[in-house]
């Protein structure tokens, strides 16, 4: 559970801030403006999360790593973890 929270902490923190701002915004603005603000913020958050996410599909399986390893050409092994 901790890894899930750590990986998506940006989403959890932003969702909390959006909830607080939308509750405060409902007191001062109409629901239509608050809904537009929340939807725009969610779209920006999803785009930012997808840009920041590391996705390298070159070596996603053991077989693809072995193909690169036994190809005879030099390679650089770079270990990365999202957690």
PyMOL Python script that loads the backbone (N, CA, C, O; Angstrom):
from pymol import cmd

cmd.read_pdbstr("""\
ATOM      1  N   UNK A   1       0.823  -1.196   0.000  1.00  0.00           N
ATOM      2  CA  UNK A   1       0.000   0.000   0.000  1.00  0.00           C
ATOM      3  C   UNK A   1       0.865   1.257   0.000  1.00  0.00           C
ATOM      4  O   UNK A   1       0.522   2.258  -0.630  1.00  0.00           O
ATOM      5  N   UNK A   2       2.004   1.195   0.722  1.00  0.00           N
ATOM      6  CA  UNK A   2       2.880   2.362   0.778  1.00  0.00           C
ATOM      7  C   UNK A   2       3.425   2.707  -0.602  1.00  0.00           C
ATOM      8  O   UNK A   2       3.533   3.885  -0.945  1.00  0.00           O
ATOM      9  N   UNK A   3       3.774   1.686  -1.406  1.00  0.00           N
ATOM     10  CA  UNK A   3       4.293   1.947  -2.749  1.00  0.00           C
ATOM     11  C   UNK A   3       3.257   2.627  -3.627  1.00  0.00           C
ATOM     12  O   UNK A   3       3.598   3.499  -4.426  1.00  0.00           O
ATOM     13  N   UNK A   4       2.015   2.243  -3.490  1.00  0.00           N
ATOM     14  CA  UNK A   4       0.951   2.865  -4.262  1.00  0.00           C
ATOM     15  C   UNK A   4       0.796   4.333  -3.885  1.00  0.00           C
ATOM     16  O   UNK A   4       0.636   5.187  -4.757  1.00  0.00           O
ATOM     17  N   UNK A   5       0.842   4.627  -2.592  1.00  0.00           N
ATOM     18  CA  UNK A   5       0.727   6.008  -2.140  1.00  0.00           C
ATOM     19  C   UNK A   5       1.937   6.809  -2.595  1.00  0.00           C
ATOM     20  O   UNK A   5       1.794   7.959  -3.010  1.00  0.00           O
ATOM     21  N   UNK A   6       3.127   6.219  -2.525  1.00  0.00           N
ATOM     22  CA  UNK A   6       4.326   6.916  -2.920  1.00  0.00           C
ATOM     23  C   UNK A   6       4.328   7.220  -4.417  1.00  0.00           C
ATOM     24  O   UNK A   6       4.731   8.309  -4.827  1.00  0.00           O
ATOM     25  N   UNK A   7       3.885   6.278  -5.226  1.00  0.00           N
ATOM     26  CA  UNK A   7       3.902   6.458  -6.670  1.00  0.00           C
ATOM     27  C   UNK A   7       2.893   7.512  -7.116  1.00  0.00           C
ATOM     28  O   UNK A   7       3.164   8.263  -8.053  1.00  0.00           O
ATOM     29  N   UNK A   8       1.764   7.580  -6.479  1.00  0.00           N
ATOM     30  CA  UNK A   8       0.715   8.501  -6.886  1.00  0.00           C
ATOM     31  C   UNK A   8       0.499   9.626  -5.878  1.00  0.00           C
ATOM     32  O   UNK A   8      -0.613  10.139  -5.757  1.00  0.00           O
ATOM     33  N   UNK A   9       1.546  10.015  -5.157  1.00  0.00           N
ATOM     34  CA  UNK A   9       1.396  11.055  -4.150  1.00  0.00           C
ATOM     35  C   UNK A   9       1.031  12.396  -4.771  1.00  0.00           C
ATOM     36  O   UNK A   9       0.291  13.169  -4.161  1.00  0.00           O
ATOM     37  N   UNK A  10       1.529  12.690  -5.962  1.00  0.00           N
ATOM     38  CA  UNK A  10       1.163  13.931  -6.641  1.00  0.00           C
ATOM     39  C   UNK A  10      -0.338  13.974  -6.912  1.00  0.00           C
ATOM     40  O   UNK A  10      -0.974  15.012  -6.731  1.00  0.00           O
ATOM     41  N   UNK A  11      -0.897  12.863  -7.339  1.00  0.00           N
ATOM     42  CA  UNK A  11      -2.336  12.819  -7.630  1.00  0.00           C
ATOM     43  C   UNK A  11      -3.146  12.977  -6.351  1.00  0.00           C
ATOM     44  O   UNK A  11      -4.132  13.714  -6.326  1.00  0.00           O
ATOM     45  N   UNK A  12      -2.733  12.285  -5.281  1.00  0.00           N
ATOM     46  CA  UNK A  12      -3.470  12.384  -4.020  1.00  0.00           C
ATOM     47  C   UNK A  12      -3.421  13.796  -3.452  1.00  0.00           C
ATOM     48  O   UNK A  12      -4.436  14.314  -2.987  1.00  0.00           O
ATOM     49  N   UNK A  13      -2.246  14.422  -3.486  1.00  0.00           N
ATOM     50  CA  UNK A  13      -2.102  15.778  -2.945  1.00  0.00           C
ATOM     51  C   UNK A  13      -2.905  16.776  -3.773  1.00  0.00           C
ATOM     52  O   UNK A  13      -3.556  17.658  -3.214  1.00  0.00           O
ATOM     53  N   UNK A  14      -2.868  16.650  -5.079  1.00  0.00           N
ATOM     54  CA  UNK A  14      -3.606  17.567  -5.939  1.00  0.00           C
ATOM     55  C   UNK A  14      -5.111  17.356  -5.810  1.00  0.00           C
ATOM     56  O   UNK A  14      -5.876  18.320  -5.836  1.00  0.00           O
ATOM     57  N   UNK A  15      -5.535  16.116  -5.674  1.00  0.00           N
ATOM     58  CA  UNK A  15      -6.966  15.853  -5.485  1.00  0.00           C
ATOM     59  C   UNK A  15      -7.456  16.479  -4.181  1.00  0.00           C
ATOM     60  O   UNK A  15      -8.553  17.036  -4.135  1.00  0.00           O
ATOM     61  N   UNK A  16      -6.660  16.392  -3.134  1.00  0.00           N
ATOM     62  CA  UNK A  16      -7.036  17.009  -1.860  1.00  0.00           C
ATOM     63  C   UNK A  16      -7.152  18.527  -2.014  1.00  0.00           C
ATOM     64  O   UNK A  16      -8.111  19.130  -1.533  1.00  0.00           O
ATOM     65  N   UNK A  17      -6.178  19.139  -2.681  1.00  0.00           N
ATOM     66  CA  UNK A  17      -6.205  20.592  -2.876  1.00  0.00           C
ATOM     67  C   UNK A  17      -7.399  20.986  -3.747  1.00  0.00           C
ATOM     68  O   UNK A  17      -8.047  21.998  -3.480  1.00  0.00           O
ATOM     69  N   UNK A  18      -7.695  20.206  -4.774  1.00  0.00           N
ATOM     70  CA  UNK A  18      -8.850  20.507  -5.610  1.00  0.00           C
ATOM     71  C   UNK A  18     -10.158  20.434  -4.835  1.00  0.00           C
ATOM     72  O   UNK A  18     -11.050  21.260  -5.030  1.00  0.00           O
ATOM     73  N   UNK A  19     -10.268  19.453  -3.966  1.00  0.00           N
ATOM     74  CA  UNK A  19     -11.488  19.330  -3.159  1.00  0.00           C
ATOM     75  C   UNK A  19     -11.645  20.534  -2.240  1.00  0.00           C
ATOM     76  O   UNK A  19     -12.733  21.098  -2.125  1.00  0.00           O
ATOM     77  N   UNK A  20     -10.559  20.921  -1.591  1.00  0.00           N
ATOM     78  CA  UNK A  20     -10.618  22.070  -0.676  1.00  0.00           C
ATOM     79  C   UNK A  20     -10.957  23.345  -1.448  1.00  0.00           C
ATOM     80  O   UNK A  20     -11.832  24.106  -1.033  1.00  0.00           O
ATOM     81  N   UNK A  21     -10.263  23.586  -2.580  1.00  0.00           N
ATOM     82  CA  UNK A  21     -10.535  24.791  -3.356  1.00  0.00           C
ATOM     83  C   UNK A  21     -11.942  24.796  -3.942  1.00  0.00           C
ATOM     84  O   UNK A  21     -12.565  25.855  -4.025  1.00  0.00           O
ATOM     85  N   UNK A  22     -12.450  23.653  -4.344  1.00  0.00           N
ATOM     86  CA  UNK A  22     -13.799  23.627  -4.895  1.00  0.00           C
ATOM     87  C   UNK A  22     -14.845  23.867  -3.810  1.00  0.00           C
ATOM     88  O   UNK A  22     -15.866  24.505  -4.067  1.00  0.00           O
ATOM     89  N   UNK A  23     -14.603  23.366  -2.609  1.00  0.00           N
ATOM     90  CA  UNK A  23     -15.546  23.645  -1.518  1.00  0.00           C
ATOM     91  C   UNK A  23     -15.534  25.120  -1.139  1.00  0.00           C
ATOM     92  O   UNK A  23     -16.585  25.704  -0.872  1.00  0.00           O
ATOM     93  N   UNK A  24     -14.354  25.721  -1.115  1.00  0.00           N
ATOM     94  CA  UNK A  24     -14.263  27.156  -0.838  1.00  0.00           C
ATOM     95  C   UNK A  24     -14.845  27.955  -2.001  1.00  0.00           C
ATOM     96  O   UNK A  24     -15.542  28.947  -1.791  1.00  0.00           O
ATOM     97  N   UNK A  25     -14.556  27.518  -3.232  1.00  0.00           N
ATOM     98  CA  UNK A  25     -15.055  28.227  -4.411  1.00  0.00           C
ATOM     99  C   UNK A  25     -16.562  28.206  -4.531  1.00  0.00           C
ATOM    100  O   UNK A  25     -17.154  29.139  -5.075  1.00  0.00           O
ATOM    101  N   UNK A  26     -17.193  27.153  -4.030  1.00  0.00           N
ATOM    102  CA  UNK A  26     -18.657  27.083  -4.091  1.00  0.00           C
ATOM    103  C   UNK A  26     -19.317  28.156  -3.236  1.00  0.00           C
ATOM    104  O   UNK A  26     -20.465  28.526  -3.483  1.00  0.00           O
ATOM    105  N   UNK A  27     -18.611  28.652  -2.244  1.00  0.00           N
ATOM    106  CA  UNK A  27     -19.177  29.709  -1.409  1.00  0.00           C
ATOM    107  C   UNK A  27     -19.152  31.068  -2.105  1.00  0.00           C
ATOM    108  O   UNK A  27     -19.979  31.929  -1.805  1.00  0.00           O
ATOM    109  N   UNK A  28     -18.212  31.271  -3.033  1.00  0.00           N
ATOM    110  CA  UNK A  28     -18.041  32.582  -3.646  1.00  0.00           C
ATOM    111  C   UNK A  28     -18.448  32.631  -5.116  1.00  0.00           C
ATOM    112  O   UNK A  28     -18.788  33.701  -5.619  1.00  0.00           O
ATOM    113  N   UNK A  29     -18.422  31.499  -5.812  1.00  0.00           N
ATOM    114  CA  UNK A  29     -18.741  31.457  -7.241  1.00  0.00           C
ATOM    115  C   UNK A  29     -19.862  30.465  -7.482  1.00  0.00           C
ATOM    116  O   UNK A  29     -20.219  29.682  -6.602  1.00  0.00           O
ATOM    117  N   UNK A  30     -20.409  30.508  -8.678  1.00  0.00           N
ATOM    118  CA  UNK A  30     -21.459  29.548  -9.010  1.00  0.00           C
ATOM    119  C   UNK A  30     -20.834  28.182  -9.281  1.00  0.00           C
ATOM    120  O   UNK A  30     -19.639  28.066  -9.553  1.00  0.00           O
ATOM    121  N   UNK A  31     -21.658  27.176  -9.200  1.00  0.00           N
ATOM    122  CA  UNK A  31     -21.188  25.800  -9.373  1.00  0.00           C
ATOM    123  C   UNK A  31     -20.638  25.570 -10.781  1.00  0.00           C
ATOM    124  O   UNK A  31     -19.760  24.728 -10.972  1.00  0.00           O
ATOM    125  N   UNK A  32     -21.143  26.306 -11.755  1.00  0.00           N
ATOM    126  CA  UNK A  32     -20.686  26.148 -13.135  1.00  0.00           C
ATOM    127  C   UNK A  32     -19.205  26.533 -13.256  1.00  0.00           C
ATOM    128  O   UNK A  32     -18.439  25.828 -13.913  1.00  0.00           O
ATOM    129  N   UNK A  33     -18.796  27.639 -12.632  1.00  0.00           N
ATOM    130  CA  UNK A  33     -17.397  28.065 -12.703  1.00  0.00           C
ATOM    131  C   UNK A  33     -16.474  27.129 -11.929  1.00  0.00           C
ATOM    132  O   UNK A  33     -15.350  26.864 -12.354  1.00  0.00           O
ATOM    133  N   UNK A  34     -16.946  26.641 -10.814  1.00  0.00           N
ATOM    134  CA  UNK A  34     -16.138  25.715 -10.014  1.00  0.00           C
ATOM    135  C   UNK A  34     -15.957  24.404 -10.772  1.00  0.00           C
ATOM    136  O   UNK A  34     -14.869  23.829 -10.756  1.00  0.00           O
ATOM    137  N   UNK A  35     -16.997  23.927 -11.431  1.00  0.00           N
ATOM    138  CA  UNK A  35     -16.901  22.697 -12.214  1.00  0.00           C
ATOM    139  C   UNK A  35     -15.911  22.844 -13.368  1.00  0.00           C
ATOM    140  O   UNK A  35     -15.135  21.927 -13.637  1.00  0.00           O
ATOM    141  N   UNK A  36     -15.932  23.980 -14.046  1.00  0.00           N
ATOM    142  CA  UNK A  36     -14.982  24.229 -15.137  1.00  0.00           C
ATOM    143  C   UNK A  36     -13.562  24.254 -14.587  1.00  0.00           C
ATOM    144  O   UNK A  36     -12.654  23.691 -15.199  1.00  0.00           O
ATOM    145  N   UNK A  37     -13.355  24.899 -13.435  1.00  0.00           N
ATOM    146  CA  UNK A  37     -12.034  24.946 -12.821  1.00  0.00           C
ATOM    147  C   UNK A  37     -11.548  23.553 -12.439  1.00  0.00           C
ATOM    148  O   UNK A  37     -10.389  23.216 -12.682  1.00  0.00           O
ATOM    149  N   UNK A  38     -12.407  22.750 -11.851  1.00  0.00           N
ATOM    150  CA  UNK A  38     -12.024  21.396 -11.434  1.00  0.00           C
ATOM    151  C   UNK A  38     -11.705  20.526 -12.648  1.00  0.00           C
ATOM    152  O   UNK A  38     -10.715  19.796 -12.628  1.00  0.00           O
ATOM    153  N   UNK A  39     -12.508  20.584 -13.689  1.00  0.00           N
ATOM    154  CA  UNK A  39     -12.255  19.784 -14.883  1.00  0.00           C
ATOM    155  C   UNK A  39     -10.964  20.204 -15.581  1.00  0.00           C
ATOM    156  O   UNK A  39     -10.195  19.352 -16.027  1.00  0.00           O
ATOM    157  N   UNK A  40     -10.723  21.505 -15.676  1.00  0.00           N
ATOM    158  CA  UNK A  40      -9.480  21.979 -16.288  1.00  0.00           C
ATOM    159  C   UNK A  40      -8.274  21.555 -15.462  1.00  0.00           C
ATOM    160  O   UNK A  40      -7.241  21.175 -16.015  1.00  0.00           O
ATOM    161  N   UNK A  41      -8.400  21.618 -14.152  1.00  0.00           N
ATOM    162  CA  UNK A  41      -7.302  21.210 -13.280  1.00  0.00           C
ATOM    163  C   UNK A  41      -7.034  19.715 -13.388  1.00  0.00           C
ATOM    164  O   UNK A  41      -5.877  19.292 -13.370  1.00  0.00           O
ATOM    165  N   UNK A  42      -8.078  18.916 -13.498  1.00  0.00           N
ATOM    166  CA  UNK A  42      -7.900  17.469 -13.651  1.00  0.00           C
ATOM    167  C   UNK A  42      -7.223  17.118 -14.974  1.00  0.00           C
ATOM    168  O   UNK A  42      -6.388  16.215 -15.027  1.00  0.00           O
ATOM    169  N   UNK A  43      -7.582  17.825 -16.029  1.00  0.00           N
ATOM    170  CA  UNK A  43      -6.944  17.576 -17.321  1.00  0.00           C
ATOM    171  C   UNK A  43      -5.463  17.918 -17.261  1.00  0.00           C
ATOM    172  O   UNK A  43      -4.628  17.168 -17.766  1.00  0.00           O
ATOM    173  N   UNK A  44      -5.135  19.049 -16.644  1.00  0.00           N
ATOM    174  CA  UNK A  44      -3.729  19.436 -16.498  1.00  0.00           C
ATOM    175  C   UNK A  44      -2.987  18.431 -15.634  1.00  0.00           C
ATOM    176  O   UNK A  44      -1.846  18.086 -15.938  1.00  0.00           O
ATOM    177  N   UNK A  45      -3.602  17.959 -14.573  1.00  0.00           N
ATOM    178  CA  UNK A  45      -2.977  16.968 -13.693  1.00  0.00           C
ATOM    179  C   UNK A  45      -2.717  15.659 -14.430  1.00  0.00           C
ATOM    180  O   UNK A  45      -1.639  15.081 -14.289  1.00  0.00           O
ATOM    181  N   UNK A  46      -3.669  15.188 -15.200  1.00  0.00           N
ATOM    182  CA  UNK A  46      -3.493  13.940 -15.940  1.00  0.00           C
ATOM    183  C   UNK A  46      -2.393  14.080 -16.988  1.00  0.00           C
ATOM    184  O   UNK A  46      -1.584  13.169 -17.163  1.00  0.00           O
ATOM    185  N   UNK A  47      -2.358  15.205 -17.678  1.00  0.00           N
ATOM    186  CA  UNK A  47      -1.291  15.430 -18.657  1.00  0.00           C
ATOM    187  C   UNK A  47       0.074  15.485 -17.980  1.00  0.00           C
ATOM    188  O   UNK A  47       1.039  14.909 -18.483  1.00  0.00           O
ATOM    189  N   UNK A  48       0.162  16.168 -16.851  1.00  0.00           N
ATOM    190  CA  UNK A  48       1.436  16.271 -16.139  1.00  0.00           C
ATOM    191  C   UNK A  48       1.888  14.901 -15.644  1.00  0.00           C
ATOM    192  O   UNK A  48       3.071  14.575 -15.741  1.00  0.00           O
ATOM    193  N   UNK A  49       0.984  14.106 -15.125  1.00  0.00           N
ATOM    194  CA  UNK A  49       1.330  12.769 -14.641  1.00  0.00           C
ATOM    195  C   UNK A  49       1.793  11.875 -15.789  1.00  0.00           C
ATOM    196  O   UNK A  49       2.736  11.101 -15.626  1.00  0.00           O
ATOM    197  N   UNK A  50       1.146  11.973 -16.937  1.00  0.00           N
ATOM    198  CA  UNK A  50       1.553  11.129 -18.064  1.00  0.00           C
ATOM    199  C   UNK A  50       2.895  11.564 -18.638  1.00  0.00           C
ATOM    200  O   UNK A  50       3.643  10.728 -19.144  1.00  0.00           O
ATOM    201  N   UNK A  51       3.212  12.843 -18.572  1.00  0.00           N
ATOM    202  CA  UNK A  51       4.513  13.316 -19.040  1.00  0.00           C
ATOM    203  C   UNK A  51       5.619  12.880 -18.086  1.00  0.00           C
ATOM    204  O   UNK A  51       6.702  12.501 -18.532  1.00  0.00           O
ATOM    205  N   UNK A  52       5.364  12.928 -16.786  1.00  0.00           N
ATOM    206  CA  UNK A  52       6.374  12.605 -15.787  1.00  0.00           C
ATOM    207  C   UNK A  52       6.585  11.112 -15.605  1.00  0.00           C
ATOM    208  O   UNK A  52       7.590  10.701 -15.024  1.00  0.00           O
ATOM    209  N   UNK A  53       5.673  10.303 -16.083  1.00  0.00           N
ATOM    210  CA  UNK A  53       5.763   8.859 -15.909  1.00  0.00           C
ATOM    211  C   UNK A  53       6.861   8.285 -16.795  1.00  0.00           C
ATOM    212  O   UNK A  53       6.983   8.654 -17.963  1.00  0.00           O
ATOM    213  N   UNK A  54       7.648   7.392 -16.241  1.00  0.00           N
ATOM    214  CA  UNK A  54       8.722   6.752 -16.988  1.00  0.00           C
ATOM    215  C   UNK A  54       8.180   5.483 -17.628  1.00  0.00           C
ATOM    216  O   UNK A  54       7.699   4.583 -16.940  1.00  0.00           O
ATOM    217  N   UNK A  55       8.262   5.423 -18.940  1.00  0.00           N
ATOM    218  CA  UNK A  55       7.789   4.215 -19.625  1.00  0.00           C
ATOM    219  C   UNK A  55       8.767   3.874 -20.739  1.00  0.00           C
ATOM    220  O   UNK A  55       8.731   4.467 -21.817  1.00  0.00           O
ATOM    221  N   UNK A  56       9.622   2.930 -20.471  1.00  0.00           N
ATOM    222  CA  UNK A  56      10.566   2.453 -21.460  1.00  0.00           C
ATOM    223  C   UNK A  56      10.169   1.038 -21.831  1.00  0.00           C
ATOM    224  O   UNK A  56      10.238   0.130 -21.002  1.00  0.00           O
ATOM    225  N   UNK A  57       9.760   0.851 -23.055  1.00  0.00           N
ATOM    226  CA  UNK A  57       9.272  -0.448 -23.505  1.00  0.00           C
ATOM    227  C   UNK A  57      10.342  -1.258 -24.233  1.00  0.00           C
ATOM    228  O   UNK A  57      10.053  -2.345 -24.734  1.00  0.00           O
ATOM    229  N   UNK A  58      11.592  -0.741 -24.301  1.00  0.00           N
ATOM    230  CA  UNK A  58      12.640  -1.468 -25.016  1.00  0.00           C
ATOM    231  C   UNK A  58      12.963  -2.799 -24.351  1.00  0.00           C
ATOM    232  O   UNK A  58      13.171  -3.800 -25.036  1.00  0.00           O
ATOM    233  N   UNK A  59      13.007  -2.817 -23.024  1.00  0.00           N
ATOM    234  CA  UNK A  59      13.336  -4.045 -22.297  1.00  0.00           C
ATOM    235  C   UNK A  59      12.263  -4.334 -21.261  1.00  0.00           C
ATOM    236  O   UNK A  59      12.518  -4.292 -20.058  1.00  0.00           O
ATOM    237  N   UNK A  60      11.081  -4.623 -21.733  1.00  0.00           N
ATOM    238  CA  UNK A  60       9.985  -4.887 -20.820  1.00  0.00           C
ATOM    239  C   UNK A  60       9.888  -6.357 -20.428  1.00  0.00           C
ATOM    240  O   UNK A  60       9.184  -6.695 -19.477  1.00  0.00           O
ATOM    241  N   UNK A  61      10.589  -7.239 -21.152  1.00  0.00           N
ATOM    242  CA  UNK A  61      10.563  -8.664 -20.832  1.00  0.00           C
ATOM    243  C   UNK A  61      11.987  -9.199 -20.729  1.00  0.00           C
ATOM    244  O   UNK A  61      12.940  -8.554 -21.165  1.00  0.00           O
ATOM    245  N   UNK A  62      12.112 -10.366 -20.156  1.00  0.00           N
ATOM    246  CA  UNK A  62      13.421 -11.014 -20.027  1.00  0.00           C
ATOM    247  C   UNK A  62      13.962 -11.364 -21.412  1.00  0.00           C
ATOM    248  O   UNK A  62      15.162 -11.242 -21.662  1.00  0.00           O
ATOM    249  N   UNK A  63      13.090 -11.794 -22.299  1.00  0.00           N
ATOM    250  CA  UNK A  63      13.515 -12.169 -23.651  1.00  0.00           C
ATOM    251  C   UNK A  63      14.117 -10.980 -24.395  1.00  0.00           C
ATOM    252  O   UNK A  63      15.126 -11.137 -25.082  1.00  0.00           O
ATOM    253  N   UNK A  64      13.527  -9.813 -24.275  1.00  0.00           N
ATOM    254  CA  UNK A  64      14.077  -8.646 -24.966  1.00  0.00           C
ATOM    255  C   UNK A  64      15.427  -8.245 -24.377  1.00  0.00           C
ATOM    256  O   UNK A  64      16.304  -7.791 -25.111  1.00  0.00           O
ATOM    257  N   UNK A  65      15.608  -8.406 -23.057  1.00  0.00           N
ATOM    258  CA  UNK A  65      16.914  -8.137 -22.455  1.00  0.00           C
ATOM    259  C   UNK A  65      17.957  -9.136 -22.965  1.00  0.00           C
ATOM    260  O   UNK A  65      19.079  -8.748 -23.287  1.00  0.00           O
ATOM    261  N   UNK A  66      17.598 -10.396 -23.038  1.00  0.00           N
ATOM    262  CA  UNK A  66      18.541 -11.405 -23.528  1.00  0.00           C
ATOM    263  C   UNK A  66      18.907 -11.161 -24.989  1.00  0.00           C
ATOM    264  O   UNK A  66      20.049 -11.400 -25.381  1.00  0.00           O
ATOM    265  N   UNK A  67      17.977 -10.699 -25.787  1.00  0.00           N
ATOM    266  CA  UNK A  67      18.283 -10.377 -27.185  1.00  0.00           C
ATOM    267  C   UNK A  67      19.324  -9.261 -27.274  1.00  0.00           C
ATOM    268  O   UNK A  67      20.249  -9.332 -28.083  1.00  0.00           O
ATOM    269  N   UNK A  68      19.172  -8.243 -26.451  1.00  0.00           N
ATOM    270  CA  UNK A  68      20.146  -7.148 -26.443  1.00  0.00           C
ATOM    271  C   UNK A  68      21.468  -7.621 -25.859  1.00  0.00           C
ATOM    272  O   UNK A  68      22.530  -7.246 -26.355  1.00  0.00           O
ATOM    273  N   UNK A  69      21.420  -8.431 -24.821  1.00  0.00           N
ATOM    274  CA  UNK A  69      22.630  -8.912 -24.149  1.00  0.00           C
ATOM    275  C   UNK A  69      23.487  -9.777 -25.071  1.00  0.00           C
ATOM    276  O   UNK A  69      24.709  -9.625 -25.092  1.00  0.00           O
ATOM    277  N   UNK A  70      22.882 -10.661 -25.817  1.00  0.00           N
ATOM    278  CA  UNK A  70      23.621 -11.589 -26.674  1.00  0.00           C
ATOM    279  C   UNK A  70      23.798 -11.080 -28.105  1.00  0.00           C
ATOM    280  O   UNK A  70      24.222 -11.836 -28.980  1.00  0.00           O
ATOM    281  N   UNK A  71      23.482  -9.821 -28.350  1.00  0.00           N
ATOM    282  CA  UNK A  71      23.617  -9.295 -29.719  1.00  0.00           C
ATOM    283  C   UNK A  71      25.069  -9.031 -30.109  1.00  0.00           C
ATOM    284  O   UNK A  71      25.367  -8.922 -31.298  1.00  0.00           O
ATOM    285  N   UNK A  72      25.969  -8.927 -29.150  1.00  0.00           N
ATOM    286  CA  UNK A  72      27.373  -8.686 -29.442  1.00  0.00           C
ATOM    287  C   UNK A  72      27.749  -7.220 -29.457  1.00  0.00           C
ATOM    288  O   UNK A  72      28.936  -6.895 -29.496  1.00  0.00           O
ATOM    289  N   UNK A  73      26.790  -6.338 -29.428  1.00  0.00           N
ATOM    290  CA  UNK A  73      27.102  -4.906 -29.402  1.00  0.00           C
ATOM    291  C   UNK A  73      27.098  -4.413 -27.949  1.00  0.00           C
ATOM    292  O   UNK A  73      26.414  -4.988 -27.102  1.00  0.00           O
ATOM    293  N   UNK A  74      27.853  -3.361 -27.663  1.00  0.00           N
ATOM    294  CA  UNK A  74      27.873  -2.852 -26.290  1.00  0.00           C
ATOM    295  C   UNK A  74      26.515  -2.261 -25.904  1.00  0.00           C
ATOM    296  O   UNK A  74      25.778  -1.753 -26.748  1.00  0.00           O
ATOM    297  N   UNK A  75      26.211  -2.339 -24.629  1.00  0.00           N
ATOM    298  CA  UNK A  75      24.946  -1.798 -24.133  1.00  0.00           C
ATOM    299  C   UNK A  75      25.172  -1.229 -22.743  1.00  0.00           C
ATOM    300  O   UNK A  75      26.117  -1.603 -22.048  1.00  0.00           O
ATOM    301  N   UNK A  76      24.310  -0.341 -22.359  1.00  0.00           N
ATOM    302  CA  UNK A  76      24.356   0.285 -21.044  1.00  0.00           C
ATOM    303  C   UNK A  76      23.120  -0.168 -20.273  1.00  0.00           C
ATOM    304  O   UNK A  76      21.990   0.009 -20.729  1.00  0.00           O
ATOM    305  N   UNK A  77      23.347  -0.747 -19.118  1.00  0.00           N
ATOM    306  CA  UNK A  77      22.234  -1.188 -18.275  1.00  0.00           C
ATOM    307  C   UNK A  77      21.991  -0.120 -17.229  1.00  0.00           C
ATOM    308  O   UNK A  77      22.855   0.162 -16.398  1.00  0.00           O
ATOM    309  N   UNK A  78      20.823   0.462 -17.278  1.00  0.00           N
ATOM    310  CA  UNK A  78      20.432   1.557 -16.384  1.00  0.00           C
ATOM    311  C   UNK A  78      19.225   1.096 -15.588  1.00  0.00           C
ATOM    312  O   UNK A  78      18.177   0.802 -16.163  1.00  0.00           O
ATOM    313  N   UNK A  79      19.363   1.030 -14.277  1.00  0.00           N
ATOM    314  CA  UNK A  79      18.279   0.561 -13.411  1.00  0.00           C
ATOM    315  C   UNK A  79      17.490   1.781 -12.930  1.00  0.00           C
ATOM    316  O   UNK A  79      18.067   2.760 -12.457  1.00  0.00           O
ATOM    317  N   UNK A  80      16.179   1.707 -13.059  1.00  0.00           N
ATOM    318  CA  UNK A  80      15.323   2.803 -12.628  1.00  0.00           C
ATOM    319  C   UNK A  80      14.066   2.224 -11.985  1.00  0.00           C
ATOM    320  O   UNK A  80      13.531   1.211 -12.436  1.00  0.00           O
ATOM    321  N   UNK A  81      13.612   2.874 -10.941  1.00  0.00           N
ATOM    322  CA  UNK A  81      12.394   2.443 -10.274  1.00  0.00           C
ATOM    323  C   UNK A  81      11.513   3.653  -9.981  1.00  0.00           C
ATOM    324  O   UNK A  81      12.011   4.696  -9.558  1.00  0.00           O
ATOM    325  N   UNK A  82      10.240   3.523 -10.198  1.00  0.00           N
ATOM    326  CA  UNK A  82       9.302   4.599  -9.884  1.00  0.00           C
ATOM    327  C   UNK A  82       9.007   4.697  -8.397  1.00  0.00           C
ATOM    328  O   UNK A  82       8.413   5.677  -7.947  1.00  0.00           O
ATOM    329  N   UNK A  83       9.412   3.701  -7.635  1.00  0.00           N
ATOM    330  CA  UNK A  83       9.055   3.679  -6.213  1.00  0.00           C
ATOM    331  C   UNK A  83      10.141   4.275  -5.374  1.00  0.00           C
ATOM    332  O   UNK A  83      10.012   4.339  -4.151  1.00  0.00           O
TER     333      UNK A  83
END
""", "prot")
cmd.dss("prot")
cmd.show_as("cartoon", "prot")
cmd.util.cbc("prot")
cmd.orient("prot")
